[in-house]
Amino acid sequence: MKVFLFVPCFINHLYPSVGLATWRVLERAGNFVVYKPHGCCGQPAYNAGWEEPALITARNTQVIISEEEHDVVVVPSASCTAFMKKHWEHKKPIYELTQFLVDVLGWVPENAYFPAKVTYHDSCSALRDLNISYQPRQLLKSIDGLGLVEMSHRDRCCGFGGTFSVKFTDVSVAMGQFKLREALKTKAQFVVSTDQSCFMHLESLSEALGYSLRFLHIAEILALSLNLLKDEDLAEFQWREG
């Protein structure tokens, strides 16, 4: 398929390796990937209560995307995907990355290898808005050497919620700390998710508490397992080194 890769704002500016990993995984899955610099999907402004400016932003971004020929739009973020599906006047199908790989393409990585124990974090948008649960787990279980260990209360929110973490900081921090404690109990080396936005919250809390957990977007772990990305290319290294 000809896939338009939609890269969310925060990934584009703070975690570029997630976008790069998504591109390379989509290509490995047999797709022709197209990309053009575009605007925001509109979700941050909408969640903050600025509905009209958010929808104007969304329409402007849709115009930019429509200028490139494509069959589907694929997004490495369940929260952005959920917003786009609800509020965009889209003419082409929009999918979160693991939805597209598993449900549309029926793809699993071949000869993938990642020797580590991981636990998976279900983001609220993925689980509740898009019914994404088995898709990322199916991909992870297909990677040789990878041990997937489920955490307890895996359907609990991490506490980020965009502006929620700013408006209700104490509650947000308490929710994040609970999630981290459950992840630590699994003795996993990595926490994996479809949503880097959750990791903006969880990773900062983990570092503040001195935990040894590492966080990988599902696209990154797929790309690493297929030798499409080097460890030094990861978002966390780019972020810390500026």
C-alpha positions in Angstrom: 0.0 0.0 0.0 1.0 3.6 -0.3 1.0 4.9 3.3 1.1 8.5 4.4 3.1 8.5 7.6 1.5 11.0 10.0 4.1 12.0 12.7 2.6 13.6 15.8 4.0 16.9 16.9 5.7 15.7 20.1 7.3 12.8 18.3 8.6 15.0 15.5 10.2 17.5 18.0 11.1 15.4 21.0 11.3 11.7 19.9 12.3 11.6 16.2 13.6 8.0 16.4 10.0 6.9 16.8 9.0 8.4 13.5 12.1 7.0 11.8 11.4 3.5 13.3 7.8 3.7 12.1 8.9 4.6 8.6 11.4 1.7 8.4 9.0 -0.9 9.9 6.3 0.1 7.4 8.7 -0.3 4.5 9.9 -3.7 5.8 6.2 -4.7 5.9 6.0 -4.0 2.1 4.5 -0.6 2.0 5.5 2.5 0.0 5.8 5.3 2.6 5.2 8.9 1.7 5.6 11.9 4.0 5.3 15.6 3.8 5.8 18.1 6.7 2.4 18.7 8.1 0.7 20.4 11.1 -0.9 19.2 14.3 -3.9 16.9 14.3 -5.6 19.3 16.7 -5.9 17.1 19.7 -3.9 19.3 22.3 -6.0 22.4 21.7 -9.2 20.4 21.7 -8.4 18.7 25.0 -7.7 22.1 26.5 -11.1 23.3 25.5 -10.3 25.3 22.4 -12.6 23.4 20.1 -12.9 25.8 17.2 -9.2 26.5 16.8 -8.5 22.8 17.1 -10.8 21.9 14.3 -9.4 24.7 12.1 -5.9 23.3 12.7 -7.2 19.8 11.9 -8.7 21.0 8.6 -5.5 22.8 7.6 -3.5 19.7 8.3 -5.9 17.5 6.3 -5.4 19.8 3.3 -1.6 19.3 3.4 -2.0 15.5 3.7 -4.5 15.4 0.8 -1.8 16.9 -1.5 0.1 13.6 -1.4 -1.3 10.5 -3.1 -1.9 7.7 -0.6 -4.2 4.8 0.3 -4.1 5.1 4.1 -2.8 7.3 6.9 -0.8 5.5 9.6 0.0 7.1 12.9 2.5 5.9 15.6 0.2 7.2 18.4 -3.2 5.8 19.5 -4.3 9.1 21.1 -3.8 11.1 17.9 -5.4 8.3 15.8 -8.5 8.3 18.1 -8.8 12.1 17.8 -8.4 12.0 14.0 -11.0 9.2 13.6 -13.5 11.2 15.7 -13.0 14.7 14.4 -11.4 14.6 11.0 -13.5 14.7 7.8 -11.2 12.0 6.5 -11.5 10.5 3.0 -8.8 7.8 3.5 -8.7 5.2 6.3 -6.7 6.2 9.4 -4.9 3.5 11.5 -2.7 3.3 14.5 0.5 1.5 13.6 -0.1 -1.9 15.2 -3.7 -1.9 14.0 -2.5 -1.4 10.5 0.3 -4.0 10.7 -1.8 -6.7 12.3 -5.5 -6.1 11.3 -5.0 -4.7 7.8 -1.7 -6.4 6.6 -1.7 -9.5 8.7 2.0 -8.8 9.1 4.4 -10.1 11.8 8.2 -9.5 11.7 10.3 -12.4 10.4 13.8 -13.2 11.8 13.3 -10.6 14.5 15.4 -10.9 17.6 15.4 -8.9 20.9 16.8 -10.7 23.9 15.1 -9.0 26.8 12.2 -9.2 29.1 9.5 -6.5 28.5 6.1 -5.5 29.8 3.4 -3.8 27.9 1.6 -0.6 28.9 -2.0 -0.2 27.5 -2.7 3.4 26.8 -6.2 4.6 27.5 -6.7 5.8 23.9 -5.5 2.5 22.5 -7.5 0.3 24.8 -10.7 2.3 25.2 -11.0 4.3 22.0 -9.5 1.9 19.5 -9.8 -1.5 21.1 -6.1 -2.1 20.7 -4.8 -4.8 22.9 -3.9 -8.1 21.1 -2.2 -6.4 18.2 0.9 -5.1 19.9 1.1 -8.2 22.0 1.0 -10.4 18.9 3.8 -8.4 17.3 5.9 -8.6 20.5 5.3 -12.4 20.9 6.6 -13.0 17.4 10.1 -11.6 18.3 12.6 -14.3 19.1 14.3 -13.9 22.5 11.7 -11.5 23.8 9.9 -12.4 27.0 6.6 -10.6 27.5 5.5 -10.4 31.1 2.2 -8.8 31.9 1.9 -6.3 34.7 -1.1 -6.4 37.1 -3.8 -3.8 36.7 -2.6 -3.3 33.1 -5.8 -1.4 32.2 -5.0 1.4 34.6 -4.3 4.8 33.3 -0.7 6.1 33.6 -2.0 9.5 34.8 -0.7 11.6 31.9 -3.9 12.6 30.1 -2.3 15.6 28.3 -3.3 18.7 30.2 -4.7 16.5 33.1 -1.1 16.1 34.3 -0.7 19.8 34.5 -4.1 20.7 36.0 -4.2 17.8 38.5 -0.5 17.2 39.1 -0.8 15.3 42.5 -3.3 12.9 41.1 -1.4 12.4 37.9 1.9 11.7 39.7 0.2 9.2 42.1 -1.3 7.3 39.1 2.0 7.3 37.3 3.9 6.0 40.4 1.3 3.2 40.8 1.8 2.2 37.2 5.6 2.2 37.6 5.4 0.0 40.7 3.4 -2.6 38.8 5.9 -2.5 35.9 8.8 -3.0 38.4 7.1 -6.1 39.9 7.4 -7.8 36.5 11.2 -7.4 36.6 11.1 -6.4 33.0 13.9 -4.4 31.5 11.7 -2.4 29.1 8.2 -1.0 29.1 6.6 -0.9 25.7 3.6 1.0 24.4 1.9 2.4 21.3 1.9 5.9 22.9 5.0 7.9 23.4 2.9 10.5 25.2 2.4 8.2 28.1 6.1 7.7 28.2 6.7 11.5 28.5 5.0 11.2 31.9 6.2 7.7 33.0 9.9 8.1 32.0 10.2 11.5 33.8 8.7 10.0 36.9 10.9 6.9 36.7 14.1 9.0 36.4 13.0 11.2 39.3 12.5 8.1 41.4 15.8 6.5 40.3 14.2 3.4 38.7 16.1 1.4 36.1 13.2 0.9 33.7 13.7 1.8 30.0 10.9 2.8 27.7 10.5 1.8 24.0 7.8 2.7 21.6 6.4 -0.4 19.8 7.9 0.9 16.5 11.4 1.2 18.1 11.4 -2.3 19.5 10.2 -3.7 16.2 12.9 -1.7 14.3 15.6 -2.8 16.8 14.7 -6.4 16.5 14.9 -6.2 12.8 18.2 -4.3 12.7 16.5 -1.3 11.2 17.6 1.0 14.0 20.6 1.2 16.2 20.5 1.5 20.0 22.2 4.9 19.8 19.4 6.2 17.5 16.8 5.7 20.2 14.7 8.6 21.3 15.9 8.6 24.9 19.5 9.1 23.8 18.6 11.9 21.4 16.5 13.6 24.1 19.2 13.4 26.8 22.1 14.5 24.6 20.1 17.3 23.0 
